[in-house]
């Protein structure tokens, strides 16, 4: 952009101490037009959580490890400890995202934060994110499939889980995740 817009004007509230900045004006002042729409609904949030964040199947697959590693005490305090660490990481990521508010924040921020080889860092960030999303989604589906089969085996003692059934259930879960994210 050849010309810059002047600093955004603050919209004052009733009190003199309260100032709210207009997001669109702030982005425009930085030279970025607003392109990212912000319309997340409850089902959209569930679909992403179901697919990527492991909110459902990630919990089930980690219970066995936690029970073998120390029982309920380890599960509870481990959950609290990891939650605090995740909050620290989230706060750091929020700081970076607020400094560079763009729709391609992950790749753009990687390039901006790199001292040299900015394009390479953006490229690596993009591909590592892609591989992580594909691998994480597949691992989530597989963990859910093994949990479902273990649950079925506990309910019906005649059921014998096989590798083919695990793959079939995994594929079904991944198709459900795809449909949930496609039709939101």
C-alpha positions as CSV (number, residue, x, y, z in Angstrom):
1,X,0.0,0.0,0.0
2,X,1.4,3.3,-1.0
3,X,-0.7,5.5,1.4
4,X,-1.2,4.8,5.0
5,X,-4.4,5.6,6.9
6,X,-4.2,7.8,10.0
7,X,-4.5,6.2,13.4
8,X,-7.9,4.8,14.2
9,X,-10.3,7.0,16.2
10,X,-11.5,5.7,19.5
11,X,-15.1,5.4,20.2
12,X,-15.6,6.7,23.7
13,X,-18.2,5.4,26.1
14,X,-20.1,7.4,28.6
15,X,-17.2,7.6,31.0
16,X,-14.1,9.5,30.1
17,X,-11.8,6.6,31.1
18,X,-13.5,3.9,28.9
19,X,-12.2,3.7,25.3
20,X,-13.1,1.0,22.8
21,X,-11.2,0.8,19.5
22,X,-12.9,-0.2,16.3
23,X,-11.2,-3.4,15.1
24,X,-11.8,-2.6,11.4
25,X,-10.3,0.8,11.7
26,X,-7.3,-0.6,13.6
27,X,-6.7,-3.2,10.9
28,X,-7.2,-0.6,8.1
29,X,-4.7,1.7,9.9
30,X,-2.2,-1.1,9.8
31,X,-2.7,-1.5,6.1
32,X,-4.9,-4.7,6.3
33,X,-8.5,-4.8,5.1
34,X,-10.8,-7.1,7.1
35,X,-11.2,-10.3,5.2
36,X,-11.8,-12.9,7.8
37,X,-15.4,-13.3,8.9
38,X,-16.1,-14.1,12.5
39,X,-19.2,-16.2,12.6
40,X,-18.6,-19.3,14.7
41,X,-21.7,-21.1,16.0
42,X,-21.9,-23.8,18.6
43,X,-22.0,-26.7,16.1
44,X,-19.0,-25.2,14.2
45,X,-17.0,-25.2,17.4
46,X,-18.1,-28.8,18.2
47,X,-17.1,-29.9,14.7
48,X,-13.6,-28.5,15.0
49,X,-13.2,-29.9,18.5
50,X,-14.4,-33.3,17.4
51,X,-11.9,-33.4,14.5
52,X,-8.7,-31.6,15.5
53,X,-8.6,-30.8,19.2
54,X,-9.3,-34.4,20.3
55,X,-11.9,-33.2,22.8
56,X,-13.8,-36.5,22.7
57,X,-11.5,-39.3,21.6
58,X,-8.3,-37.8,23.0
59,X,-9.6,-38.1,26.5
60,X,-10.7,-41.7,26.1
61,X,-7.3,-42.9,24.7
62,X,-5.3,-41.3,27.5
63,X,-7.2,-42.9,30.4
64,X,-5.4,-46.2,30.2
65,X,-2.0,-44.6,30.2
66,X,-2.9,-42.4,33.2
67,X,-4.4,-45.3,35.2
68,X,-1.3,-47.4,34.5
69,X,1.1,-44.5,35.3
70,X,-0.4,-43.6,38.7
71,X,-4.1,-43.8,38.9
72,X,-6.7,-41.1,39.5
73,X,-4.4,-38.8,41.4
74,X,-2.0,-38.6,38.4
75,X,-4.9,-38.0,36.0
76,X,-6.4,-35.2,38.1
77,X,-3.1,-33.4,38.9
78,X,-1.7,-34.1,35.5
79,X,-4.8,-32.5,33.9
80,X,-4.5,-29.5,36.1
81,X,-0.7,-29.1,35.4
82,X,-1.1,-29.5,31.6
83,X,-4.1,-27.1,31.6
84,X,-1.9,-24.4,33.2
85,X,0.9,-24.9,30.7
86,X,-1.6,-24.8,27.8
87,X,-3.0,-21.5,29.1
88,X,0.6,-20.1,29.1
89,X,1.0,-21.2,25.5
90,X,-2.4,-19.8,24.6
91,X,-1.5,-16.5,26.1
92,X,1.8,-16.3,24.1
93,X,0.0,-17.3,20.9
94,X,-2.7,-14.6,21.6
95,X,0.0,-12.0,22.0
96,X,1.5,-13.0,18.6
97,X,-1.9,-13.2,17.0
98,X,-2.9,-9.7,18.3
99,X,0.4,-8.2,17.0
100,X,-0.2,-9.6,13.5
101,X,-4.0,-9.8,13.0
102,X,-4.4,-11.5,9.7
103,X,-6.4,-14.5,8.4
104,X,-3.2,-16.4,7.6
105,X,-1.7,-15.7,11.0
106,X,0.1,-19.0,11.5
107,X,2.3,-18.6,8.3
108,X,2.4,-14.8,8.3
109,X,3.6,-14.7,12.0
110,X,6.2,-17.4,11.3
111,X,7.6,-15.3,8.5
112,X,7.4,-12.0,10.5
113,X,9.1,-13.5,13.6
114,X,12.0,-15.1,11.6
115,X,15.2,-13.2,11.6
116,X,16.2,-14.6,8.2
117,X,14.8,-17.0,5.6
118,X,11.3,-15.7,6.3
119,X,9.7,-17.6,3.4
120,X,11.3,-20.9,4.4
121,X,10.0,-20.5,8.0
122,X,6.5,-19.8,6.6
123,X,6.7,-22.8,4.3
124,X,7.9,-25.1,7.1
125,X,5.2,-23.9,9.4
126,X,2.5,-24.5,6.7
127,X,3.7,-28.0,5.9
128,X,4.3,-29.1,9.5
129,X,0.8,-27.8,10.4
130,X,-0.7,-29.8,7.5
131,X,1.1,-33.0,8.4
132,X,0.2,-32.5,12.1
133,X,-3.5,-31.9,11.2
134,X,-3.6,-35.0,9.0
135,X,-1.7,-37.2,11.5
136,X,-3.6,-35.9,14.5
137,X,-7.0,-36.4,12.8
138,X,-6.0,-40.0,11.9
139,X,-4.7,-40.7,15.3
140,X,-7.9,-39.3,16.9
141,X,-10.0,-41.6,14.7
142,X,-7.9,-44.6,15.5
143,X,-7.9,-43.9,19.3
144,X,-11.7,-43.5,19.2
145,X,-12.1,-46.8,17.2
146,X,-10.0,-48.7,19.7
147,X,-12.0,-47.2,22.6
148,X,-15.3,-48.1,20.9
149,X,-14.1,-51.7,20.3
150,X,-13.0,-52.0,23.9
151,X,-16.3,-50.7,25.1
152,X,-18.2,-53.2,22.8
153,X,-16.0,-56.1,24.0
154,X,-16.9,-55.2,27.6
155,X,-20.6,-55.2,26.9
156,X,-20.7,-58.3,24.7
157,X,-18.1,-60.8,25.6
158,X,-18.5,-62.7,22.3
159,X,-17.2,-59.7,20.3
160,X,-13.6,-60.2,19.1
161,X,-12.0,-57.0,17.8
162,X,-9.9,-57.4,14.6
163,X,-7.6,-55.1,12.7
164,X,-10.0,-54.9,9.8
165,X,-12.8,-53.8,12.1
166,X,-10.6,-51.1,13.7
167,X,-9.7,-49.7,10.3
168,X,-13.4,-49.7,9.3
169,X,-14.5,-47.9,12.4
170,X,-11.6,-45.4,12.0
171,X,-12.7,-44.7,8.5
172,X,-16.3,-44.2,9.6
173,X,-15.2,-41.8,12.3
174,X,-13.0,-39.8,9.9
175,X,-16.0,-39.6,7.4
176,X,-18.2,-38.4,10.2
177,X,-15.6,-35.7,11.1
178,X,-15.4,-34.7,7.5
179,X,-19.1,-34.4,7.1
180,X,-19.4,-32.4,10.4
181,X,-16.9,-29.9,9.1
182,X,-18.2,-29.8,5.6
183,X,-21.8,-29.0,6.4
184,X,-21.3,-26.3,9.1
